[in-house]
Each structure stands twice: as C-alpha cells, then as structure tokens.
C-alpha cells in the first residue's frame, strides 16, 4: 500500500454534547490499543479527523488498515500520501502514487477540498488542473466526470428545499454512491426562488459528491388533481406515493439502484411507520432513509457541518409544505390508499407527462 499516513473520520461521536471529550478520549485509546502490536505510531486528532502516522518504515500499512477497520466509532479510513502544500509538490506526489498502481481501463475524477483558503487555487480550479496533469502523466486512465469508477453504485435523491433531504443525500454519498436528484416544483404555488434554492442546495452537495444531474419535475397538475379528487386526510401520503413512482421511473432510466429520502420516524404525519410502509409499497426499488433514527437536532447539526443549513432555512416553500391537510391520516393502510388513488383522473398519464416535461440540469 502506497501510503505514509492514514486519515480516520469518526461518526456519531462528533454529535455528542458536553461529554464528547469522554468519547473522543476513549476512541483514541482504542485506536492506540489496536495498533500497539504493529509498532509505534503518532496518533493525533483535529476537527473530527484522526491522523495516524507510523514512526518507522517497517510498519505494515495494510495490516494497520485492517486493525483500524475493527475499531468501533470509525466510519471512514483513508490511506494518504503527505506532501508539501504547493501545486508542484501535489502534482509530483499524485503522479508518482498513481503510476505505482494498475490503471489500465480505469476511469477517474478529481475531487478536492481546499481547507486553507489562502491557497492560490480554489477547489474547482485544483480539480480541473489536476485532471489535466493526471491524464498527461499516467497511462491507462481515462477521465470521466459523469461516470467515474465508484464504490457503491448510484442512487436518486428526492431533494426538497428542507433541511433533511440534503443531509440524507450527503450521508449516502459519503458511503461511495454517486447521486442523481429529483425535485418536484409546483409553479405558480411555489416560486422560482424556491427552485433556485434547491439548485443552490444541489451545488453545495456536489462539492462533496461531484457532478449531480438534477431533474426538476413539474408537479402542479398532479397535486391539484389529488386535492380535487381524493379525501383531504390522504393528500400528503398520496402525493408522496406519486413522487416516489416518478422518481423510480427516472431512476430506472438513469441506472440508479435506489431512492434516497430525508424521512425520520415520527417527525411529521407522513413519517409514521404506517405511512412509510404505504409509501414504500408504491415502488419496487430500495428506499434508503439514512436519517430515519435521528431527531431534528442531530440532522441540523450535520446540515450545519456540510453548509446546507443556511440555504435550507431560506423562506421559500416547496410543494411538500403547501396544501398540507389540517388532519392528515397518521395510520393509513395500503388498501384504503390504493382505493383513494382510483379517484384520480389519469395518474399514469399525468406522471408520464410530468417526466416528459421535466427540466434537467447538470450541477457542478
């Protein structure tokens, strides 16, 4: 393994309150204990990242990673190579590291996050520059910013303008999945500012995930038909089911393997266990809900960490927050909802029309 330092990210420990130092101290102790049989290491922590550096050249880095993978609390292990903080050093180190690998037939995409804002290039400039450097100085690699080799497939995020869904997308993408996104826009009941807000959220998420294809689906006709034809207490759950079906069709078209939502058990009426079961019944692909067991405070903490919070709280409503019934059904059953959906004018035709008329944006 061509690495001289290992970066570790830890998960829910960073969300602890006043007793967070106790958990961090325990984590550091567990890391040191796991690595003790291999030799001496420098283990330091800074801003939810632990830096593990061997203090001798004979340390087996693959065994080090194997041992670290068994320490509870660590959510990401990243072997890395250190270099000076100059573009020349970054270029030289990157090319040298890549040329020690079997690159034949591989595709790649450069992602950079500039922590030091005084560095002369910003993150997009570093990505663009290093992409050219890698193509010019390596053999076998092909650049592909749309479909680089990934570790966990592709999933489609139902992206609203709220706090939860951007966090959900980020959580799944950090596990190695590429993202597409679907947003439902109900013009004129939702404004262009609401649409721009969602585009801005997708841009922020793309800083972590890379390029995102955002499908903006016109939902007004469907929503008005639901309001006109269906019992008021079923409005939200039927709306969610049709959203899921549209997102599923777009997912199949784009090669996504799952849907992602920001739902959390019990947060609102449409997120009771019964409601979620009825929603899932509308589609045939997996639905990932990484926020399912979190409370609002925990989700807000992550949204602030990934810089989506301030955009999410801008006062521009999306279609999920308008036409909300006063007394929504909290324990719906599949048969009663399916029966209510029979009252709709032409759900298949309306969904197909919405997909055909959608706007597709490439977010970078």
Residue pairs with C-beta under 8 A, 6 or more apart in sequence:
1 61
1 62
1 65
1 79
2 79
2 81
2 97
2 100
2 101
3 61
3 79
3 80
3 81
4 53
4 54
4 80
4 81
4 82
5 51
5 52
5 53
5 79
5 80
5 81
5 82
6 51
6 52
6 53
6 61
6 64
6 65
6 68
6 77
6 78
6 79
6 80
7 49
7 50
7 51
7 52
7 76
7 77
7 78
7 80
8 31
8 49
8 50
8 51
8 52
8 68
8 74
8 76
8 77
8 78
9 48
9 49
9 50
9 74
9 75
9 76
9 78
10 24
10 27
10 48
10 50
10 73
10 74
10 75
11 73
11 74
11 75
12 73
13 20
13 23
13 24
13 27
13 73
14 20
14 48
14 305
15 298
15 301
15 302
16 23
23 73
24 45
27 50
27 71
27 73
27 74
28 43
28 45
28 50
30 71
30 72
30 73
31 43
31 50
31 52
31 68
31 71
31 74
32 41
32 43
34 67
34 68
34 70
34 71
35 41
35 43
35 52
35 64
35 67
35 68
38 59
38 60
38 63
38 64
38 67
39 54
39 55
39 56
39 58
39 59
40 54
40 55
40 56
41 52
41 53
41 54
41 55
41 59
41 64
42 51
42 52
42 53
42 55
43 50
43 51
43 52
43 53
44 50
44 51
45 51
50 74
52 64
52 68
54 61
54 64
61 79
65 77
65 79
68 74
68 77
69 77
76 174
81 93
81 97
82 93
83 89
83 90
83 92
83 93
85 116
85 119
87 120
87 121
87 126
87 129
90 126
90 130
91 130
91 133
94 130
94 133
94 134
95 133
95 134
95 137
95 138
98 134
98 138
98 141
99 137
99 138
99 139
102 140
103 138
103 139
103 140
103 141
104 139
104 140
105 140
106 140
106 141
106 142
106 149
107 141
107 142
107 143
107 144
107 147
107 148
107 149
108 134
108 141
108 142
108 143
108 144
108 148
108 149
109 131
109 143
109 144
109 145
109 148
109 210
110 126
110 127
110 128
110 130
110 131
110 134
111 127
111 210
112 123
112 126
112 127
112 130
113 123
113 207
114 121
114 122
114 123
114 126
121 129
123 207
124 364
131 143
131 145
134 141
134 143
135 141
135 143
145 210
145 211
146 211
147 178
148 178
148 210
150 176
150 177
150 178
151 176
152 175
152 176
152 177
153 177
153 178
153 256
153 257
153 258
154 177
154 178
154 179
154 180
154 254
154 255
154 256
154 257
155 172
155 177
155 178
155 179
155 180
155 251
155 256
155 257
155 258
155 259
155 260
155 288
156 179
156 180
156 181
156 182
156 247
156 250
156 251
156 254
156 256
156 258
156 259
156 260
157 165
157 168
157 169
157 172
157 179
157 180
157 181
157 182
157 259
157 260
157 261
158 165
158 181
158 182
158 183
158 184
158 243
158 244
158 247
158 259
158 260
158 261
158 262
159 165
159 166
159 169
159 181
159 182
159 183
159 198
159 201
159 202
159 214
160 183
160 184
160 198
160 262
160 318
160 320
161 194
161 197
161 198
161 201
161 312
161 314
161 316
161 317
161 318
162 262
162 312
162 318
162 320
162 321
163 262
163 296
163 299
163 300
163 303
163 308
163 309
163 312
163 313
164 262
164 263
164 264
164 267
164 291
164 299
165 260
165 261
165 262
166 201
166 204
166 205
166 262
166 303
166 306
166 308
166 312
167 262
167 290
167 291
167 299
167 302
167 303
167 306
167 308
168 260
168 261
168 262
168 288
168 289
168 290
168 291
169 179
169 181
169 205
169 209
169 260
170 205
170 208
170 209
170 302
170 306
170 308
171 290
171 291
171 302
172 179
172 260
172 288
172 290
173 179
173 205
173 208
173 209
174 208
178 209
178 210
179 205
179 209
179 212
179 260
180 212
180 213
180 214
180 215
180 250
180 251
180 254
180 256
181 202
181 205
181 212
181 213
181 214
181 215
181 363
182 214
182 215
182 217
182 243
182 246
182 247
182 250
183 195
183 198
183 214
183 215
183 216
183 217
183 318
184 217
184 219
184 243
184 246
184 318
184 319
184 320
185 194
185 195
185 216
185 217
185 218
185 219
185 220
185 318
185 319
186 218
186 219
186 220
186 223
186 318
186 319
186 322
187 195
187 218
187 220
188 220
189 220
189 223
189 319
189 322
189 323
190 316
190 317
190 318
190 319
190 322
191 316
191 317
193 314
193 316
194 316
194 317
194 318
195 216
197 311
197 314
197 316
198 214
198 216
198 318
199 214
199 361
199 363
200 311
201 308
201 311
201 312
202 212
202 214
202 361
202 363
203 363
203 364
204 306
204 307
204 308
204 311
205 212
205 306
205 308
206 212
206 363
206 364
208 306
211 362
211 363
211 364
212 362
212 363
213 254
213 360
213 361
213 362
213 363
214 360
214 361
214 362
214 363
215 250
215 358
215 359
215 360
216 358
216 359
216 360
216 361
217 246
217 250
217 354
217 355
217 358
218 354
218 357
218 358
219 243
219 319
219 354
221 350
221 353
221 354
222 239
222 242
222 347
222 350
222 351
222 354
223 239
223 319
223 323
225 344
225 345
225 350
226 235
226 238
226 239
226 242
226 344
227 235
227 323
229 343
229 344
229 345
230 238
230 340
230 341
230 343
230 344
231 340
232 325
232 326
232 327
233 325
233 327
233 328
233 329
234 329
234 332
234 336
234 337
234 340
235 323
235 324
235 325
235 328
236 269
236 270
236 324
236 325
236 328
237 270
237 275
237 278
237 279
237 328
237 329
237 332
237 337
238 337
238 340
238 341
238 344
239 319
239 320
240 270
240 275
240 279
241 278
241 279
241 281
241 282
241 337
241 341
242 282
242 347
242 351
244 259
244 279
244 280
244 282
244 283
244 287
245 282
245 283
245 351
246 351
246 354
246 355
247 259
247 283
248 259
248 283
248 284
248 285
249 351
249 355
250 256
250 355
250 358
251 257
251 258
251 259
251 285
252 285
256 285
257 285
257 286
258 285
258 286
258 287
258 288
259 283
259 285
259 286
259 287
259 288
260 287
260 288
260 289
260 290
261 287
261 288
261 289
262 289
262 291
262 299
263 270
263 271
263 276
263 289
263 291
263 292
264 271
264 289
264 291
264 292
264 293
264 294
264 295
264 296
264 299
265 271
265 272
265 273
265 276
265 292
265 293
266 272
267 296
269 275
269 328
269 329
269 330
270 279
270 328
272 330
272 331
274 330
274 331
274 332
274 333
275 329
275 330
275 331
275 332
276 289
277 334
278 332
278 333
278 334
278 337
279 287
280 287
281 334
291 299
300 309
303 309
303 312
341 347
344 350
